Amino acid sequence: MNKKLGLAVAGALVAFSSAANAGITIPAGDWTVDLGGNVNAFYTHTNYSGASTAADKNTIQAGLLPSAIGIGAKTRQNDLDVAVQFTFFVGSDSGGQSSGGSNSLNIRQAFMTFGDASWGSIKLGRDLGVYGSDAILSDMTLLGVGSAAGSNGTSTLGRIGSGYMYADWIGQIAYSTPNFNGFQATAALTQGWSNGAGGDASNNNLGYQGKVTYDFAAGDVTGRVWVSGISQKHEAGTVSYSSSVATGSTVITTNAATPSYTSTGFDVGAKASMGPVSVVGYYYDGEGLSGSQGALNGLLFNSGTKSDDNGGYVQATVAVPGVGTKLGASWGQSLSTANTTGAREFSNEAWIVGAYHPLTKSVNLVAEYNDQEYGLDNAVKTKAKTVSLGAILFF
């Protein structure tokens, strides 16, 4: 994969408005307008075995990165760099995979920034979260599919939930420092989220996220080291569970209390490149980050308990000299144990191999194989094997 396309991949999630990555730049008075985006589609075949009785699944769908178009604008006013960004995401399949199926438009980015290189910048609006963002931006399956198990609609999962938590797109007010010889820090107040079980709908507490990065270059080796953290308090609440008795004529509703607790987590990662070879290593740990017993989506705060959560992934890629095809392999795992008596550990483990060939400077052909196993410990687990073939175009 050539350097320009590699930059476009990172820019696709963070900011299509970056002048270095934009496909179309339009001068407009004191402003510069940038347009950029991608279109992708993949044939995926998933075979299930083990605990699952699901039939094989064939789909035409978008990959981990949905198709998107971004509109950004920037200018310099009163000694400040000022910018705005909107990005519209959409999938490739018909959503429900049925006649009349739908596919929704998702505006994941809508934010403004202002600042100066001398003191940093401030961001206000909706954008990719701070915690866990480098993990997904370093994932080779951004160009492809990764895990397609249980997914349809806007996008697949890549390695979300089998190596890292999903940074997601969240309302935030964030400050980033200037770049000090490669060092940079970001701190953010974020919109408070429900704990997923429905027991915390108060929106009483903001979230807190932060990150420190160091970009380095030593001879032929370049790379980044990062560490980030997250914290949010969840208020006590009540969750209602409904079930029908054997006759099906009566519905019994049970109310269960969820206690107050605080989700906390940290991660640490590093990536480095030397010539055609690139490697990534990543690890996260925390409490109350997920706790889902059976969910594959890797969403934050998804269970209503102060679970024990950890995981990580390792990845290596090499570009074939003279051809440009990038070959990659990665392994990752996410583990979660709910904080309840007798709870068992849920694990989601996946091996992924892929080939990414730059047909042109804009078009990449992609082939991937994902071998995934998930379920509770000491139980028969579900195995999902996915083959993906397709292409992604950046402009």
Summary of the structure (lengths in Angstrom):
residues: 395
radius of gyration: 21.6
end to end distance: 15.1
largest distance: 73.6
contacts: 1397
relative contact order: 0.16
helix: 5%
strand: 57%
